[in-house]
Amino acid sequence: MATQQYYSIGTPGKPWGKEDKAAWLSQQTIKRSYQQQVVTKVEKIGQDLSELLVVEQYGALSFDPGTYPLWVIKTKHWQDHKPNVLITGGVHGYETSGVQGALRFVETMLGFYADSYNFVVAPCISPWGYETINRWNPSTIDPNRSFKSDTEVEEAHYIMRYVKGLDISILTHLDLHETTDTDNSEFRPALEARDAVHKELWEIPDGFYLVGDSENPVPDFQKAIVDAVERVTHIAPSDEKNYLLGTKTAQRGVINYPIKDLGLCAGFTDAPFVTTTEVYPDSPKVDDENCIMAQVAAVVGALDYLKAI
């Protein structure tokens, strides 16, 4: 367990008010381009894979609608007899490989599975967060605690509305994430300051792991993903008490959360096979490309397992 750190905004012991939240927002800066790193790739996919896929806009963030349109990549010739796959990335905008891994899967691997599945891929659910390298949205809200039916958080609302409008059953939802050192150095201290509630800091696991659903853990499915990813990168070891990130390990490389109760993105459908990937990009054993390929391997592992059962 790590020691909590002081945060520069707010009054200790007092939850943030409007002025504190405005102060936080004023400190956020654009660090990379959603247009250049994400939208141009989505557009190219729409052109290069136009026989297989269509690109659709499903909303835009009201913070800056012109800068932050929301895009989904979808199977063009939808066939009702095929199982449906939902892949999401960038729920936390700072988790780079979730975004780039979703795009890389579409660019390089989706075609091999097009005869077996229908796909819906939302590669960057939080584009403002992507540009500012943030866990929160501009309102200091974590989108990945906001996937509930009555949500007013746009990042969650728009993709939930879009998927509901498709009126389909989802076989598997794969939500691509990272766990970074900044979770402890920045984001959890900010959360403690915002809410004036003490938050324990846990050692960040060195390696890849999964978060499954404690209500429906599907251990064989999770194992297949871990096994596939291990061919690309290392799996996070549990600590001496058999915990990962403060949670009891359910199986090697897997912890389980009550994902629906927590409002996590992976829980907003009734898919029987769901998981949240967690890549560790700050490990000395990996680089950006390895993290992207770990995400691709996770998706491939899941799809291969489901084809075989």
Backbone bond lengths (Angstrom), bond angles and torsions (degrees), N, CA, C in turn:
res aa  C-N    CA-C-N  psi(-1)  N-CA   C-N-CA  omega(-1)  CA-C   N-CA-C  phi
1 M - - - 1.463 - - 1.524 109.35 -
2 A 1.323 117.69 133.36 1.459 122.10 -178.93 1.521 110.44 -94.62
3 T 1.330 115.76 168.75 1.456 121.68 -178.88 1.518 110.71 -91.72
4 Q 1.316 117.11 137.93 1.452 121.68 179.81 1.523 110.21 -67.39
5 Q 1.324 116.57 152.92 1.452 122.20 -177.00 1.526 110.77 -116.90
6 Y 1.335 114.71 153.43 1.458 121.14 176.17 1.530 109.73 -70.30
7 Y 1.352 116.79 143.91 1.460 121.01 177.28 1.516 109.43 -116.63
8 S 1.327 116.04 143.65 1.467 120.94 -167.69 1.529 114.65 -77.21
9 I 1.332 118.79 -16.88 1.466 121.82 -175.87 1.519 109.73 -106.31
10 G 1.329 116.28 140.75 1.456 121.65 174.34 1.517 113.07 93.89
11 T 1.316 114.25 175.89 1.458 123.11 178.19 1.516 108.99 -106.90
12 P 1.340 118.93 123.94 1.467 119.85 -179.22 1.522 111.99 -52.51
13 G 1.332 114.76 132.34 1.452 120.56 179.69 1.507 115.17 85.84
14 K 1.342 117.44 -1.22 1.463 121.32 -178.50 1.531 109.61 -125.39
15 P 1.344 118.30 124.19 1.465 119.90 178.42 1.527 111.57 -59.72
16 W 1.314 114.82 151.78 1.462 119.98 -179.86 1.526 111.59 -64.19
17 G 1.312 115.33 139.72 1.450 122.67 169.09 1.518 110.12 -102.24
18 K 1.314 116.16 -169.88 1.470 120.75 -177.77 1.516 112.51 -59.33
19 E 1.339 117.22 -39.75 1.463 119.84 -178.01 1.526 111.29 -66.75
20 D 1.324 116.02 -38.72 1.461 119.50 178.61 1.528 110.69 -65.68
21 K 1.323 116.14 -43.43 1.464 119.63 179.62 1.525 110.83 -65.12
22 A 1.331 116.32 -37.91 1.464 120.15 177.11 1.524 110.63 -65.72
23 A 1.325 116.34 -37.61 1.462 120.09 177.95 1.519 110.91 -64.28
24 W 1.340 115.04 -41.67 1.469 118.57 177.20 1.521 111.03 -61.51
25 L 1.340 116.73 -46.68 1.457 120.26 -178.67 1.525 111.02 -61.81
26 S 1.319 117.19 -37.86 1.464 120.66 -178.56 1.520 112.40 -64.66
27 Q 1.319 116.88 -21.62 1.455 120.41 -179.23 1.529 113.08 -87.08
28 Q 1.326 116.99 -9.48 1.465 120.31 -177.70 1.523 110.07 -82.21
29 T 1.320 116.93 136.51 1.461 122.01 -178.06 1.530 109.82 -129.18
30 I 1.325 115.05 155.49 1.460 120.93 176.60 1.521 108.66 -74.93
31 K 1.327 116.13 124.60 1.463 121.20 -176.87 1.526 112.94 -114.98
32 R 1.322 117.27 -15.71 1.456 121.06 177.08 1.520 108.32 -159.43
33 S 1.323 116.17 168.83 1.464 120.72 -171.03 1.534 112.03 -105.04
34 Y 1.318 115.64 116.99 1.462 121.59 172.17 1.524 110.30 -61.45
35 Q 1.322 116.33 -41.15 1.463 120.71 -179.22 1.524 110.76 -60.89
36 Q 1.325 116.87 -49.10 1.456 120.47 -174.91 1.525 112.74 -74.98
37 Q 1.333 117.51 -38.44 1.461 120.49 -171.71 1.528 113.60 -92.87
38 V 1.326 116.45 -18.57 1.466 119.07 -176.79 1.527 111.59 -124.28
39 V 1.320 117.43 -58.38 1.465 120.61 -173.18 1.523 111.75 -61.46
40 T 1.326 117.71 -41.88 1.470 119.08 179.69 1.534 110.80 -62.75
41 K 1.330 117.30 -34.47 1.463 120.28 177.60 1.525 110.93 -70.31
42 V 1.329 116.31 -40.11 1.468 119.87 177.07 1.524 109.80 -61.74
43 E 1.316 116.67 -43.84 1.469 120.59 179.62 1.527 111.20 -62.90
44 K 1.325 116.30 -41.19 1.464 119.84 179.63 1.531 110.85 -66.32
45 I 1.318 116.61 -38.52 1.465 119.94 175.16 1.524 110.00 -59.81
46 G 1.339 115.94 -43.24 1.455 120.18 179.26 1.519 113.03 -60.71
47 Q 1.335 116.08 -30.58 1.468 120.74 178.77 1.532 111.53 -84.31
48 D 1.332 115.93 -50.48 1.465 120.13 -173.15 1.527 113.07 -71.26
49 L 1.328 116.61 -30.66 1.462 121.00 -177.31 1.527 111.36 -115.02
50 S 1.316 115.25 35.27 1.462 120.40 -174.22 1.525 113.05 -66.39
51 E 1.329 117.44 -19.17 1.458 119.49 176.92 1.526 111.67 -76.17
52 L 1.337 116.21 -24.48 1.457 121.07 -176.60 1.516 113.69 -103.85
53 L 1.336 116.73 -33.97 1.457 121.08 -165.18 1.513 112.65 -132.00
54 V 1.325 115.46 155.31 1.456 121.82 170.73 1.526 107.79 -124.71
55 V 1.314 115.82 151.85 1.466 122.73 176.62 1.522 107.94 -109.59
56 E 1.319 116.50 128.66 1.460 121.09 -178.46 1.523 110.17 -129.97
57 Q 1.328 115.88 140.72 1.457 120.07 173.40 1.524 108.48 -87.09
58 Y 1.326 116.67 130.99 1.459 119.28 -178.08 1.523 113.15 -115.19
59 G 1.327 116.40 7.57 1.455 120.36 178.23 1.516 110.46 161.11
60 A 1.320 116.22 -173.72 1.466 123.12 175.28 1.520 107.35 -157.99
61 L 1.319 116.43 142.04 1.461 119.92 -178.56 1.516 110.24 -73.27
62 S 1.324 117.38 129.23 1.463 121.37 -176.48 1.517 112.22 -66.16
63 F 1.323 118.79 -18.54 1.465 122.12 176.10 1.518 110.75 -56.55
64 D 1.346 117.39 -36.93 1.462 123.32 177.37 1.528 107.25 -166.51
65 P 1.350 117.34 81.99 1.469 120.34 -173.12 1.520 114.18 -58.64
66 G 1.323 116.97 -34.18 1.459 119.31 -179.17 1.514 113.08 -69.25
67 T 1.309 116.67 -31.05 1.457 121.61 -178.09 1.513 112.07 -89.02
68 Y 1.346 116.67 -29.23 1.456 120.17 -171.88 1.526 113.52 -122.62
69 P 1.357 117.37 59.10 1.465 119.04 168.78 1.524 109.36 -69.76
70 L 1.308 116.30 153.13 1.466 122.77 -176.86 1.526 109.42 -110.98
71 W 1.334 115.99 128.38 1.458 120.10 -172.72 1.522 111.68 -121.05
72 V 1.313 113.98 144.48 1.457 121.50 173.59 1.525 108.15 -126.36
73 I 1.324 115.31 145.65 1.465 123.08 176.55 1.523 106.68 -110.04
74 K 1.322 116.68 128.49 1.465 120.06 -168.63 1.521 110.67 -137.63
75 T 1.323 115.37 147.03 1.456 120.92 174.69 1.531 109.83 -55.18
76 K 1.320 115.60 131.51 1.467 120.56 -176.14 1.525 112.06 -76.30
77 H 1.323 116.23 -49.85 1.464 120.78 -177.43 1.530 108.29 -101.57
78 W 1.300 114.10 79.87 1.462 121.10 -175.81 1.520 110.18 -65.29
79 Q 1.332 116.14 132.25 1.465 121.27 179.59 1.520 108.69 -123.60
80 D 1.312 115.65 119.99 1.461 120.88 -171.54 1.527 113.45 -64.07
81 H 1.326 117.57 -23.29 1.466 118.90 -178.21 1.526 112.68 -78.52
82 K 1.313 118.06 -12.61 1.464 121.05 -179.09 1.528 110.48 -87.81
83 P 1.333 117.54 145.66 1.469 119.86 172.92 1.524 110.92 -68.61
84 N 1.330 115.73 153.76 1.455 121.69 -173.26 1.528 110.92 -109.03
85 V 1.325 115.58 134.27 1.456 123.69 -176.50 1.522 109.00 -116.29
86 L 1.337 116.12 129.38 1.459 122.55 174.53 1.522 109.01 -112.78
87 I 1.326 116.36 125.02 1.462 122.60 176.79 1.522 107.78 -121.62
88 T 1.331 116.32 127.11 1.465 120.79 178.62 1.515 109.56 -124.68
89 G 1.328 115.50 146.34 1.458 122.09 176.61 1.512 109.99 -141.55
90 G 1.305 116.00 162.44 1.458 120.16 174.07 1.505 115.23 68.13
91 V 1.334 118.14 23.13 1.461 119.14 172.44 1.523 108.64 -59.29
92 H 1.321 115.73 -44.28 1.460 122.18 165.14 1.522 106.77 -96.78
93 G 1.314 116.70 112.49 1.454 120.08 -171.91 1.505 114.94 -62.94
94 Y 1.317 117.84 -24.76 1.461 120.06 -177.83 1.524 113.05 -77.75
95 E 1.326 117.61 -9.78 1.455 121.48 -175.94 1.527 109.65 -89.23
96 T 1.317 114.90 84.41 1.464 123.33 -164.34 1.520 113.63 -59.31
97 S 1.322 118.12 -47.12 1.465 119.36 -172.78 1.520 112.52 -68.64
98 G 1.340 117.66 -20.29 1.454 118.97 174.14 1.511 111.55 -63.63
99 V 1.327 115.64 -41.88 1.470 121.64 177.86 1.523 110.37 -70.16
100 Q 1.314 115.43 -54.56 1.458 119.94 -174.97 1.527 111.85 -70.25
101 G 1.329 116.85 -29.43 1.464 119.26 176.27 1.516 112.36 -68.58
102 A 1.329 116.80 -39.85 1.465 119.75 176.74 1.524 110.44 -62.10
103 L 1.325 116.24 -44.06 1.460 120.09 178.96 1.529 111.47 -65.24
104 R 1.321 116.78 -42.77 1.467 120.47 -178.91 1.527 110.96 -63.53
105 F 1.333 116.79 -39.77 1.459 118.79 176.69 1.524 110.61 -59.04
106 V 1.324 116.55 -45.99 1.461 119.67 179.94 1.515 110.46 -62.39
107 E 1.327 117.12 -44.58 1.465 122.04 -176.30 1.521 112.58 -65.12
108 T 1.335 117.46 -36.40 1.460 119.66 -168.07 1.525 115.50 -116.04
109 M 1.334 118.47 -24.89 1.457 119.51 -169.80 1.520 114.93 -124.44
110 L 1.304 118.12 -23.91 1.465 119.50 -174.49 1.525 111.75 -57.49
111 G 1.320 117.10 -37.85 1.457 120.20 -178.44 1.518 113.69 -57.24
112 F 1.338 116.94 -30.78 1.461 120.46 179.97 1.528 111.94 -71.96
113 Y 1.322 116.90 -16.52 1.459 121.50 -177.82 1.535 112.65 -113.01
114 A 1.322 116.39 4.34 1.464 119.89 -174.78 1.517 112.94 -65.34
115 D 1.330 117.48 -26.60 1.466 119.89 178.73 1.527 112.00 -79.01
116 S 1.312 117.00 -13.88 1.461 120.77 -174.27 1.516 114.01 -105.85
117 Y 1.342 117.45 -25.60 1.460 120.95 -173.11 1.534 111.01 -139.99
118 N 1.330 114.63 154.33 1.463 121.80 160.57 1.534 107.99 -93.22
119 F 1.332 117.12 142.14 1.454 121.27 -175.14 1.527 112.36 -121.21
120 V 1.314 115.07 141.72 1.457 123.50 165.08 1.529 106.06 -128.11
121 V 1.319 116.97 120.00 1.467 121.69 -176.98 1.528 108.85 -125.79
122 A 1.332 115.83 117.85 1.469 122.14 174.70 1.522 106.22 -110.14
123 P 1.342 118.63 96.69 1.460 120.30 -168.51 1.520 115.35 -76.46
124 C 1.331 117.97 -23.32 1.472 119.11 -175.78 1.522 109.64 -146.15
125 I 1.313 115.67 87.98 1.461 121.68 -175.98 1.527 112.12 -72.50
126 S 1.339 116.93 -27.08 1.479 121.27 -177.48 1.523 110.64 -122.26
127 P 1.333 117.71 76.34 1.467 119.49 -174.49 1.528 114.49 -67.62
128 W 1.339 118.62 -32.90 1.469 118.76 174.47 1.524 109.35 -63.72
129 G 1.314 116.47 -42.73 1.455 120.03 176.58 1.515 111.62 -61.33
130 Y 1.336 117.05 -35.23 1.459 120.69 178.30 1.525 110.14 -64.18
131 E 1.310 116.64 -46.31 1.466 119.60 -177.14 1.526 112.85 -68.53
132 T 1.320 117.29 -35.49 1.463 120.73 -177.89 1.529 112.15 -96.10
133 I 1.341 116.53 1.03 1.472 123.50 -178.83 1.519 109.40 54.67
134 N 1.333 114.96 61.29 1.452 122.80 -173.11 1.517 112.81 -126.52
135 R 1.323 115.59 150.07 1.456 122.67 171.15 1.520 110.52 -83.34
136 W 1.319 116.87 -34.46 1.457 122.54 -177.42 1.526 111.41 -91.33
137 N 1.347 115.73 167.54 1.467 120.71 169.59 1.533 108.49 -93.98
138 P 1.320 119.74 -179.41 1.472 120.02 -176.26 1.522 114.56 -61.22
139 S 1.325 117.57 -17.58 1.464 121.52 179.63 1.526 112.60 -93.26
140 T 1.327 117.25 14.74 1.473 124.63 -177.63 1.524 112.04 60.66
141 I 1.328 116.78 35.16 1.469 122.30 177.98 1.523 108.69 -113.25
142 D 1.322 115.64 138.75 1.457 122.21 176.17 1.523 108.46 -83.41
143 P 1.345 118.28 110.85 1.467 118.87 -179.81 1.526 112.94 -57.18
144 N 1.338 116.98 -30.59 1.462 118.88 -175.90 1.526 113.27 -84.12
145 R 1.302 116.57 22.64 1.465 122.16 164.83 1.524 109.20 -127.61
146 S 1.335 115.73 16.71 1.461 121.26 -167.20 1.518 114.45 -122.84
147 F 1.335 117.81 9.88 1.465 120.62 -177.23 1.523 110.20 -88.32
148 K 1.332 114.43 72.64 1.457 122.89 178.36 1.521 108.79 -130.30
149 S 1.321 116.43 157.14 1.472 121.04 -170.09 1.521 113.04 -59.04
150 D 1.326 117.71 -30.37 1.465 120.44 -176.64 1.528 112.52 -99.42
151 T 1.333 117.18 16.53 1.458 119.91 -174.37 1.524 112.66 -63.17
152 E 1.314 115.53 142.84 1.459 121.96 171.78 1.526 110.98 -108.67
153 V 1.322 116.94 4.36 1.464 122.12 178.73 1.521 108.26 -79.86
154 E 1.316 116.39 115.36 1.465 120.88 -170.09 1.524 112.78 -59.42
155 E 1.324 117.03 -41.35 1.456 119.87 -177.92 1.523 111.03 -56.69
156 A 1.321 116.55 -38.33 1.462 121.16 177.83 1.526 111.30 -81.64
157 H 1.302 116.30 -44.04 1.469 120.84 -174.47 1.524 112.11 -59.22
158 Y 1.318 117.57 -46.61 1.461 120.02 -172.48 1.526 112.26 -65.92
159 I 1.342 117.71 -43.22 1.464 117.83 -178.43 1.521 110.23 -73.45
160 M 1.332 118.13 -33.96 1.466 119.75 176.27 1.520 110.60 -64.39
161 R 1.309 116.68 -42.95 1.464 120.29 178.82 1.528 111.01 -63.23
162 Y 1.327 116.26 -41.62 1.460 120.07 -179.02 1.528 110.99 -63.04
163 V 1.329 116.42 -49.19 1.466 119.90 -178.14 1.522 110.98 -64.86
164 K 1.326 117.10 -40.25 1.464 120.03 177.41 1.521 110.50 -61.00
165 G 1.333 116.97 -38.58 1.457 121.05 -179.43 1.514 113.75 -66.93
166 L 1.322 117.55 -21.49 1.462 120.19 176.49 1.524 111.87 -69.84
167 D 1.338 116.09 -24.12 1.468 122.41 177.86 1.529 110.93 54.77
168 I 1.324 115.39 53.82 1.457 121.87 -179.59 1.529 108.99 -129.67
169 S 1.313 115.53 160.94 1.461 120.22 170.36 1.529 107.68 -93.40
170 I 1.320 116.08 141.45 1.458 122.12 -179.34 1.526 108.38 -104.55
171 L 1.328 117.05 128.15 1.460 120.60 176.26 1.525 110.86 -78.28
172 T 1.315 116.00 -46.02 1.459 119.74 -177.63 1.520 110.61 -142.30
173 H 1.334 115.70 138.45 1.457 122.88 174.52 1.522 107.03 -120.16
174 L 1.315 115.47 117.96 1.458 123.14 -179.77 1.522 107.80 -111.68
175 D 1.329 116.42 113.06 1.464 122.26 -177.30 1.523 108.05 -107.46
176 L 1.330 116.69 118.36 1.470 121.87 -168.52 1.525 110.89 -98.05
177 H 1.339 115.71 121.33 1.466 122.43 -174.43 1.521 111.23 -134.23
178 E 1.339 114.50 174.86 1.459 123.87 170.29 1.534 109.15 -132.46
179 T 1.314 115.73 157.12 1.463 121.89 166.05 1.522 106.68 -118.00
180 T 1.313 117.80 119.47 1.462 121.87 -173.92 1.523 111.23 -116.01
181 D 1.321 116.02 163.95 1.466 120.52 176.03 1.523 111.86 -61.11
182 T 1.342 117.17 -27.48 1.467 119.53 179.67 1.526 112.40 -69.60
183 D 1.316 117.96 -13.35 1.465 119.07 172.47 1.530 109.91 -57.11
184 N 1.322 116.62 -40.10 1.460 120.97 179.41 1.518 113.19 -88.68
185 S 1.328 117.52 -35.83 1.464 119.73 -174.43 1.525 113.03 -81.35
186 E 1.346 117.53 -25.58 1.462 120.76 -176.21 1.517 113.15 -127.14
187 F 1.315 118.03 -55.70 1.459 119.85 -163.57 1.524 113.93 -76.73
188 R 1.311 118.16 -39.89 1.458 117.87 177.00 1.532 112.43 -72.13
189 P 1.338 119.70 -39.66 1.469 118.17 171.88 1.530 112.60 -58.70
190 A 1.334 117.98 -39.31 1.466 120.60 177.26 1.518 110.69 -63.69
191 L 1.334 117.01 -39.96 1.458 121.06 179.16 1.528 110.58 -64.03
192 E 1.320 116.40 -42.57 1.465 119.47 178.00 1.524 110.76 -61.88
193 A 1.331 116.46 -42.76 1.460 119.85 179.50 1.522 111.49 -66.23
194 R 1.328 117.45 -43.29 1.467 121.01 -178.62 1.521 111.80 -60.92
195 D 1.322 116.59 -42.89 1.466 120.68 -173.53 1.526 113.80 -98.16
196 A 1.331 116.51 -9.83 1.469 121.41 -175.88 1.530 110.80 55.17
197 V 1.323 115.16 41.20 1.460 122.64 178.29 1.523 107.57 -130.84
198 H 1.309 117.73 128.82 1.465 120.96 -178.10 1.524 110.72 -62.81
199 K 1.314 115.93 134.44 1.461 122.33 178.38 1.518 108.90 -122.99
200 E 1.327 116.34 123.13 1.455 119.73 176.85 1.529 110.09 -67.94
201 L 1.326 114.99 143.19 1.457 121.02 173.56 1.527 108.08 -104.56
202 W 1.325 115.72 128.39 1.460 120.87 179.81 1.519 109.42 -111.37
203 E 1.305 115.25 150.87 1.454 119.56 178.79 1.531 109.45 -59.91
204 I 1.321 115.52 134.09 1.462 120.43 -179.98 1.529 108.75 -74.08
205 P 1.338 118.31 126.09 1.470 120.13 -179.95 1.527 111.44 -64.11
206 D 1.308 116.72 137.58 1.459 121.86 178.19 1.519 108.92 -90.23
207 G 1.309 115.08 91.20 1.455 120.02 177.56 1.517 112.34 140.56
208 F 1.308 114.80 179.23 1.461 123.41 -178.32 1.529 110.20 -79.76
209 Y 1.336 115.86 140.84 1.461 120.37 170.81 1.525 109.21 -150.71
210 L 1.322 115.99 171.95 1.458 122.64 -177.89 1.519 110.27 -122.16
211 V 1.329 115.08 152.88 1.460 122.10 170.12 1.524 107.10 -116.49
212 G 1.321 115.87 113.66 1.454 121.32 177.21 1.515 111.36 -98.69
213 D 1.310 114.98 -177.13 1.466 122.45 -178.35 1.530 109.14 -96.70
214 S 1.325 116.93 118.44 1.465 119.79 -179.08 1.524 112.48 -63.60
215 E 1.339 117.25 -22.70 1.463 120.85 177.55 1.522 112.35 -81.98
216 N 1.330 116.81 -18.78 1.470 121.83 179.99 1.526 107.96 -154.77
217 P 1.324 117.63 76.93 1.461 120.66 -167.72 1.530 116.24 -73.76
218 V 1.328 119.87 -21.72 1.476 125.17 -179.12 1.540 112.34 37.46
219 P 1.322 117.43 67.20 1.469 121.21 -173.09 1.525 114.85 -60.99
220 D 1.323 118.10 -34.94 1.469 119.12 179.58 1.524 111.05 -66.47
221 F 1.306 116.43 -38.11 1.468 121.92 176.09 1.525 110.25 -62.45
222 Q 1.334 116.21 -47.58 1.467 119.64 -179.89 1.531 110.39 -62.60
223 K 1.329 117.25 -41.15 1.463 120.72 -179.92 1.523 111.31 -62.34
224 A 1.323 116.68 -39.59 1.464 119.90 179.70 1.524 110.81 -61.99
225 I 1.304 116.70 -37.64 1.467 119.99 178.62 1.521 110.60 -69.30
226 V 1.318 116.60 -46.80 1.469 120.31 178.40 1.525 110.50 -57.82
227 D 1.317 116.94 -44.73 1.463 120.52 179.98 1.524 111.58 -61.88
228 A 1.315 116.78 -39.92 1.466 120.12 179.44 1.520 111.11 -67.35
229 V 1.321 116.59 -42.39 1.469 120.51 -178.84 1.521 110.93 -67.71
230 E 1.327 117.05 -33.64 1.467 119.72 -178.09 1.523 112.32 -63.06
231 R 1.298 117.87 -19.34 1.461 120.10 175.51 1.527 111.54 -75.41
232 V 1.344 115.73 -11.23 1.465 121.28 -178.00 1.524 112.08 -111.53
233 T 1.333 116.22 -40.65 1.462 120.18 -175.72 1.525 109.15 -151.01
234 H 1.334 116.42 174.06 1.468 120.72 -174.29 1.523 111.29 -84.39
235 I 1.319 115.68 150.74 1.458 123.54 179.70 1.530 108.75 -94.65
236 A 1.322 116.35 139.15 1.460 121.07 -177.94 1.527 110.46 -65.27
237 P 1.326 117.80 127.56 1.467 119.95 175.74 1.525 110.32 -78.72
238 S 1.321 116.63 147.36 1.461 120.41 172.87 1.530 109.14 -71.23
239 D 1.332 116.07 159.62 1.458 119.13 177.54 1.527 110.21 -79.07
240 E 1.328 116.58 -175.03 1.461 120.46 -174.22 1.529 112.69 -65.26
241 K 1.338 117.12 -17.56 1.461 121.29 177.72 1.532 112.24 -100.01
242 N 1.356 115.83 8.65 1.465 122.54 -179.02 1.525 111.81 66.68
243 Y 1.331 115.07 42.05 1.457 122.13 176.90 1.524 109.68 -117.47
244 L 1.333 115.65 152.87 1.460 124.17 167.86 1.524 107.75 -126.76
245 L 1.306 116.93 124.13 1.457 122.21 177.24 1.535 112.02 51.89
246 G 1.311 115.39 40.60 1.451 120.17 176.54 1.507 115.91 79.92
247 T 1.335 116.95 7.87 1.466 121.70 -178.41 1.524 109.83 -124.15
248 K 1.318 116.26 138.75 1.456 121.18 179.33 1.523 110.36 -57.98
249 T 1.324 116.78 130.94 1.458 120.85 178.49 1.526 110.05 -71.46
250 A 1.335 115.81 127.23 1.468 120.66 179.66 1.525 111.16 -80.80
251 Q 1.308 116.24 -36.12 1.454 123.88 176.65 1.520 105.60 -161.15
252 R 1.290 117.67 172.98 1.464 120.27 -175.01 1.534 110.61 -55.45
253 G 1.325 115.08 121.39 1.457 120.44 176.51 1.511 114.92 74.11
254 V 1.335 118.29 16.16 1.469 120.61 -175.92 1.528 110.07 -138.52
255 I 1.323 116.24 130.64 1.460 122.48 165.65 1.525 107.54 -119.99
256 N 1.316 116.68 158.03 1.462 121.27 -178.14 1.517 110.92 -122.34
257 Y 1.327 115.76 137.29 1.459 123.29 175.83 1.529 109.22 -122.46
258 P 1.332 118.02 157.48 1.474 120.80 169.62 1.530 109.22 -77.77
259 I 1.308 116.00 82.40 1.461 120.69 -164.50 1.531 113.59 -64.73
260 K 1.319 117.84 -35.22 1.468 119.30 178.52 1.533 110.90 -68.57
261 D 1.325 116.50 -45.08 1.457 120.57 -179.22 1.528 111.26 -61.46
262 L 1.327 116.30 -35.30 1.461 120.52 -178.87 1.528 112.97 -80.91
263 G 1.314 117.85 -10.29 1.459 120.82 -178.11 1.509 113.33 73.99
264 L 1.339 116.80 30.35 1.457 120.43 179.49 1.527 110.72 -78.13
265 C 1.320 115.41 150.26 1.462 120.81 -177.05 1.518 111.50 -56.76
266 A 1.329 117.97 -40.65 1.461 121.04 -176.89 1.520 113.15 -63.85
267 G 1.333 117.25 -12.17 1.457 120.00 -176.72 1.511 116.00 -102.35
268 F 1.337 118.64 4.89 1.465 117.12 -172.21 1.525 114.21 -84.26
269 T 1.335 117.62 -8.91 1.468 119.29 171.27 1.529 107.81 -107.57
270 D 1.303 115.92 176.32 1.458 120.88 174.40 1.526 110.84 -102.30
271 A 1.329 116.00 28.57 1.467 119.63 179.59 1.518 110.59 -59.76
272 P 1.335 118.17 136.41 1.465 120.38 -179.95 1.526 114.03 -75.05
273 F 1.340 117.14 -18.57 1.461 121.00 179.78 1.527 108.84 -123.33
274 V 1.324 115.61 105.31 1.467 119.68 -179.04 1.523 109.59 -132.35
275 T 1.309 115.71 150.50 1.463 121.24 173.41 1.514 109.24 -158.77
276 T 1.323 114.67 155.21 1.452 122.94 171.49 1.524 107.53 -114.56
277 T 1.314 116.89 121.61 1.459 120.31 177.46 1.518 109.62 -81.55
278 E 1.322 115.99 149.84 1.464 121.71 176.06 1.528 108.95 -137.10
279 V 1.313 115.44 106.12 1.456 123.52 176.02 1.530 108.17 -94.17
280 Y 1.330 117.55 147.34 1.470 121.46 177.77 1.532 109.30 -111.82
281 P 1.340 117.35 93.28 1.466 120.04 -173.46 1.521 114.38 -74.38
282 D 1.339 118.50 -12.76 1.461 121.00 -177.38 1.524 113.07 -91.03
283 S 1.313 117.38 2.28 1.456 120.52 177.33 1.527 110.23 -66.53
284 P 1.337 117.68 139.90 1.469 119.66 174.57 1.518 112.66 -67.71
285 K 1.312 117.23 -9.86 1.471 121.44 -177.41 1.527 113.08 -87.94
286 V 1.349 118.04 -5.93 1.463 120.05 -173.50 1.519 110.85 -130.13
287 D 1.338 114.85 167.96 1.458 122.21 169.42 1.524 107.92 -134.22
288 D 1.327 116.58 -178.34 1.464 120.06 -175.74 1.524 111.86 -58.89
289 E 1.320 116.58 -41.91 1.459 120.11 -177.86 1.529 110.74 -65.94
290 N 1.320 116.89 -41.23 1.455 119.86 178.59 1.522 111.39 -61.67
291 C 1.333 116.87 -37.72 1.471 120.46 179.05 1.521 111.25 -66.09
292 I 1.321 116.75 -41.37 1.461 120.75 177.37 1.525 110.44 -62.48
293 M 1.325 115.77 -45.33 1.467 119.25 -178.38 1.526 111.82 -67.76
294 A 1.329 117.50 -28.54 1.468 119.76 175.08 1.525 110.54 -64.62
295 Q 1.326 116.95 -39.53 1.462 120.35 177.31 1.526 110.85 -65.28
296 V 1.311 116.68 -43.19 1.463 120.29 178.21 1.525 110.10 -61.60
297 A 1.335 116.48 -43.93 1.459 120.52 179.50 1.520 111.52 -61.36
298 A 1.325 117.07 -37.05 1.463 120.64 178.45 1.521 110.73 -62.61
299 V 1.322 117.24 -44.74 1.464 120.64 179.43 1.522 110.22 -64.65
300 V 1.320 116.41 -45.66 1.474 120.93 -179.74 1.535 109.91 -61.47
301 G 1.321 116.77 -44.11 1.461 119.75 179.13 1.509 112.63 -59.52
302 A 1.319 116.39 -40.95 1.459 121.01 178.80 1.531 110.74 -65.34
303 L 1.328 116.54 -46.12 1.468 119.90 -177.53 1.516 112.02 -66.62
304 D 1.322 116.47 -39.57 1.472 119.55 178.73 1.531 110.62 -64.85
305 Y 1.308 116.46 -40.13 1.464 119.30 178.46 1.529 110.32 -62.44
306 L 1.319 117.30 -45.90 1.461 120.29 -176.56 1.521 112.38 -68.74
307 K 1.326 116.99 -29.81 1.472 120.12 175.53 1.518 111.25 -67.06
308 A 1.335 116.11 -29.88 1.469 120.01 -172.54 1.524 113.99 -87.91
309 I 1.331 117.34 -16.38 1.467 118.49 -176.73 1.536 111.03 -87.79
